[in-house]
């Protein structure tokens, strides 16, 4: 079983913000696997799918970004799985907009949601799929930038990145190694 978590903020006003790339990517995972977010449990919206006979739990925490780890910890406990079977999708200001980067582990970098996840589950050893949001043309404080709406002219670029991130998460949860998926999708 794999748990795929898309980080973001639950309110409608955050729907098209940079900080909701993880939420959008989780929605793409659910759509590609033919399921919908039907239930709310463990402070998250949850969808369940099957892939090659394995259960996949797709999660959108409702704890808001900076407390995402609380929901992740609860979900891992409820479904009796560990960080080795966790994939987290999220926006990353440290990489260029529209790019996707996969890593088998690592620090939180500048991301408060990831800091929360690492602090709550007690490890950095889980797969993360980062969706680049940095725009070299924009020069505003990070907090203002991540909570701003994606510009209309960039929206398709970000949807494409979220789709690629979803495909990568599905590939890993379907049995491909992280290293193979990194080779296919990083960049």
N, C-alpha and C positions, 0 to 999 in steps of 0.2 A: 504494500500500500504506500502511496505517496500523498503528501499534503502539499498543495500548491497554494500559496498565499499571495494575494495582490494587495500591496499597501496603498492606502489612500485615506480620504476623508469622506464620511457617509452623506453629508448634506448635498442637496441639489446644487447649491451655489459653488461647490468645488468640482462639479462633474467634469468640466473641461479645463481644469488647471493642470499645470505641469506636475504637481504633487500627486495627481491621480492616475499617472501612467500605469502604476501597478494594478489599480482597480480595473482600468480599461483592459489591460492585458489578461487579467483573471477572467473578465467577461468574454474575451476572445477564446480562452481555453474552454470555458463552458460551452460557448457556441460551437466550436470545432468538435467537441465531444457530444454535442446534442443534448445538453442538459441545461436546466435553469436553476438560479438561486431560489430555493423554495422555502428553506427554513432558517430560522434565526436561533442560534445556539452558541454558547461560549462567547458571547459578545461579538458575534460575527454572523454574516449571511453565508450559508453553506450550500453547495451543490455537490451531489455525489454522482460519479460516473464509473464506468468500467472500461478498462483498456487492456486488451489481451488477457482477460481473466483477472486482472488486478483492480482493486478498488482505488479510485482517485478521489480525494476530497479537495474541492476548490473553495477557497475561503477569501472573504472580504471583511476584515475587521471593522467594527463600528465604534471602536474606542478612540478614534481620531489618530492621526499619524504618530504623534509623540508617545502614545501608550499602546501601540500595536502589539508589542511583545506580550502584553497581558492576554490578549485573545489567542495569540499563537501558542502560548504555554498551555492554556485551557484546552485548545483543540488537540494538541499533541497528547495530553493526558487522557482526554475523552476517547480518542481513537487508539490509544495504547501504542503509539509509535514514537520514534525518536528523531533527532535532528538529522540523522543520516538519510532519512526519507522526507526531508523538508526542502522545498524549493520556494524561494521568496522572489517575487517580481516587484521592482520598484524603480522610481525615477532616480537619476544620478546626475547631479550638477557637475561632477568632476569629469564627465566625458561628453563629447560633442553631440549636439542635437541629432536625433534620428538614428544614432548608432546603438547597437546591442552588444553587451559584453557579459559573458558567462564566466563565473569563477566557482571553484569547488569549495572555497572558504575565504576568509579574510576579515578585515576590520570593517567597521561601520563607515569609515571615512567621515564626510561631513553630514551624514544622514541621520537625523534624530530618530526616525522610525526604526532604522536598523540598530541604532544604539539600544533602543527599547527591547527589540527582539533578542539581541545578544545578551543583554542584562537579565532578561526574564528566563531564557532557556539555559543560560550558563555556558554557552559555547559559541564559537565562531565557525564551527565545522558543519556547515550546511551549504547547499548550493544556492547561489544568488544569481539572478538574471537582471542586469541593470539596463535601463533604457535611458540613453543619454538625452539631456535636456539643455545643456549649456549652449547659449547663443552668444558668440563673441561680439555681436553687434549691440547687445543689451548690457548696460552698465548700471544696474540697480542692486541694492542689497539682496543677498540670496533669499532671505525670508519673504521679501516682497515679490521676488521673481517666481519662486516655486508656487506661490499662492495666486499668481496671475493666470489669466486665461491664455491658452495657446492661441497665437495669432491665426486668423482664418487661412492665410496663405501657407502656414506651416502645418495645418491640421492633418492633411493627408500623409505627410511625412511621419508624423507621430503615430497615426493609426497604423501605418505600415510597420513601424518599429514595434508597436504593441503586438501586431500579428506575428512578426518574426519571433518575438519573445515568447509568445504563446506556443508557437510551433516547437521552439527549443524546449520548453517545459514539458510538452507532450512527448517529445522524443526521449527525454531523460526518464520520465515516468513510465514510458513504454519499453525501457530496457537498454537504450543506447547509453554508452558511457559518457560521462561529463566531458572527457577529453575529446571524444569524437564530435560531440555537439558543439564544443568550443571551436573546433576546427571549421565546422560548417557555418556557424552563426556569428562568431566574434568579428567585429569590424563595422 
